[in-house]
Amino acid sequence: MNDEILGRVVDKIRQLGWEQTTDIIITQDHNHSTVSGDVAHYPLRGIADGRVGSHDPYGYSVSGFVRTAALLTLDGLKAYDGAGCRNIPTLSGILLDGTHLHPTRNDADGTVCGKAQMYTSPRYVVPNPVPAGGIVVAANAGSDYLFVPDGDANTVKAAVVSLQSRLQFGAVFVSDKYGDIPGTLRMGLINTESPASGRGPDIIVSFTFDEHVGVAGRPGISYASSVNRRGDHGSFSRTDTHISMMAHGPDFKSGMYDTLPTANVDIAPTVARILALNMPGVQGRALEEALKDGPRVTEYAVLGRTHRSSKKSGLKMKLPTDLDGRSIDSRLTTYSVELTTKILTRGSPSYMYFDQARAIRE
């Protein structure tokens, strides 16, 4: 359908005789991973008579949904995500023996959910006011944003330990205002620190991903907080962060494959350069190497850089199947974060591009 729409746009441009004055830029804001948990705990399954079938290595995901507020609450924190009861019996996880990790329950009188309904997890409505030490979770599919309204550093640290100790969660970044917290990196390192007080999250956490596991022939899986979606985005894996961009028109080179790192933040400066507009203080860069009469790709230098956090040790790593804090992987006790970026330079200034961030558990 998208190809058809693009074709109609191009045909119209030709009919109007605008080919020599019109540039077309096509991109996307993200890629997608298949929502799935660790297939060692939740093997893929086939479909039989319209229902979940038996184990099938070429089958479909029956796991991957994570409700962060529920896991933080299980670990003794006061967490809320503003949502009512959820009924997600399949993607909440089907175990090796066919058991549902979170079986569907019937709240016949509305005691749990506030109304009669089936559910697999209760409501976590945000109270007004949020109590001291409360955490508000903004679910964002492949990553979640955690807000601590009272700014209590001990609550932030406790939430970090909870996330580090559960295998569903990946890289953890914390607001710069809390300083160095073991096993985390600062949000300012990836330009996610909000300049406005109280507007940005205190913690950003990506869900765990695996770029090598494939479902239905497509590699890349990730846990996610989205509701009943088979595919989603937002994790810090290359599957989600590496996307395509195409450009065509009188201002662009023809037949060029641009190997330099770029990002969506570069589109506005590029368009401004084409239109001879001034954008002082803009983030991103004009993609000059892609423009006619622009510099060659070989005139740029690209440096890969790896950032590693300190290590948080003495942790009890809870399995994705844990329901009471006692199902742990005793082999793993240490957590850290590894961030990879690319630095692009041609004279001055330099531009940093986010590549991937992952958790390392040892």
C-alpha positions, 0 to 999 in steps of 0.5 A, spaced: 500 500 500 505 504 501 508 503 495 502 504 491 501 511 494 508 513 493 507 511 486 501 515 485 505 521 488 511 520 483 506 520 477 502 526 480 509 530 480 511 528 473 504 530 470 505 537 473 512 537 470 515 538 477 520 533 477 526 538 476 524 542 482 521 537 487 526 532 492 523 526 495 525 524 502 523 517 505 524 514 512 521 511 518 521 513 525 523 506 527 524 499 525 520 493 529 522 487 533 518 481 534 515 481 541 517 475 545 521 473 551 527 468 552 525 462 547 528 458 552 523 459 557 517 460 552 518 456 546 515 458 540 508 455 538 504 453 532 497 455 531 492 449 531 485 450 529 485 457 531 488 456 537 495 456 540 498 449 538 504 445 540 512 447 540 514 449 533 521 452 532 518 455 526 512 458 530 510 464 533 511 468 540 507 466 546 511 471 550 514 478 551 509 482 555 512 486 561 508 490 566 513 494 569 509 497 575 507 490 577 514 487 577 516 493 581 510 492 586 512 485 586 519 487 589 516 492 594 516 499 591 510 503 590 509 503 582 503 505 578 502 506 570 495 509 570 492 503 567 486 498 569 486 491 569 490 487 563 487 481 560 493 478 556 493 471 557 498 469 551 503 474 550 504 474 558 507 468 557 506 460 556 511 456 559 514 449 556 509 445 559 503 449 556 502 453 563 500 460 562 505 464 567 499 469 568 492 465 567 486 469 566 482 470 572 475 473 573 473 479 577 466 478 577 464 483 582 469 488 580 473 488 586 480 488 583 478 492 576 473 496 578 468 493 574 466 486 572 472 483 567 477 478 565 484 479 567 491 477 568 494 483 572 490 488 576 490 495 575 495 500 577 491 507 577 496 513 579 493 515 586 492 523 587 497 525 590 502 520 588 505 517 595 512 519 597 517 514 594 512 513 589 514 511 581 510 513 575 511 508 569 510 511 562 510 504 558 513 506 551 513 499 548 521 497 547 523 501 553 519 504 559 520 511 562 520 511 570 518 518 574 519 519 581 515 525 583 518 527 589 525 526 586 527 521 592 534 518 590 533 512 595 527 510 591 531 511 584 536 507 587 531 501 589 528 502 582 534 501 579 536 495 583 529 492 581 530 493 574 537 490 574 535 484 578 530 482 572 532 479 566 526 482 562 530 489 563 536 491 559 540 497 559 538 502 564 540 510 564 538 515 570 538 522 570 544 526 571 541 529 577 542 523 581 550 522 579 553 516 578 549 510 580 552 503 580 551 499 573 547 505 570 549 510 565 547 518 565 541 520 560 545 526 558 550 521 555 545 520 550 541 527 549 535 524 553 536 529 559 530 534 559 532 541 560 526 543 563 525 541 570 520 536 572 519 534 565 523 528 563 523 521 566 528 519 572 530 513 569 529 510 562 530 502 561 530 498 555 527 491 555 532 485 553 532 484 546 536 478 542 537 480 535 539 473 533 533 469 534 528 470 529 520 469 528 517 467 522 523 468 518 525 475 521 531 476 526 530 480 532 526 479 538 524 484 544 520 484 551 515 490 550 510 493 555 505 494 549 499 491 549 497 485 545 502 487 539 506 482 536 511 487 533 513 493 536 519 498 537 523 502 542 528 498 545 535 500 544 537 494 539 540 495 532 534 492 530 529 498 532 534 503 531 537 502 525 532 504 519 532 506 512 532 513 508 532 514 501 532 520 497 531 522 490 530 529 486 534 534 483 538 536 489 541 529 491 546 525 488 544 519 483 545 512 485 549 513 491 549 509 497 551 513 503 555 509 508 555 514 513 551 514 520 545 519 520 539 520 524 532 523 523 534 529 526 539 530 520 533 531 515 531 538 518 538 541 517 538 537 510 532 540 508 534 547 510 540 547 506 536 545 500 532 551 501 537 556 503 534 557 510 538 558 516 537 554 522 541 556 528 543 552 534 539 546 530 541 539 532 543 534 527 547 536 521 545 537 513 547 530 509 552 534 505 555 528 502 548 526 499 547 532 496 549 534 489 556 537 489 557 535 496 563 532 499 565 525 498 564 520 503 571 518 504 572 526 506 569 524 513 572 520 519 567 515 523 570 513 530 566 507 533 566 508 541 564 504 547 561 506 553 561 502 559 558 503 566 561 501 573 558 494 575 553 493 580 554 486 584 551 482 589 544 482 585 540 476 585 537 475 578 530 473 577 528 469 572 523 471 567 518 466 570 519 469 577 512 470 581 515 471 588 522 473 588 525 466 589 526 463 582 533 466 580 539 464 576 544 463 581 550 464 576 549 471 575 550 476 580 553 482 576 550 487 572 553 493 567 551 497 561 554 497 554 553 503 550 556 503 543 556 510 539 559 512 532 562 519 532 562 523 525 567 528 523 569 532 517 573 538 520 568 541 526 564 540 529 563 532 531 556 529 531 555 523 535 550 517 533 546 512 538 548 505 535 546 500 541 545 499 548 545 493 552 545 490 559 551 485 561 550 480 566 555 476 569 
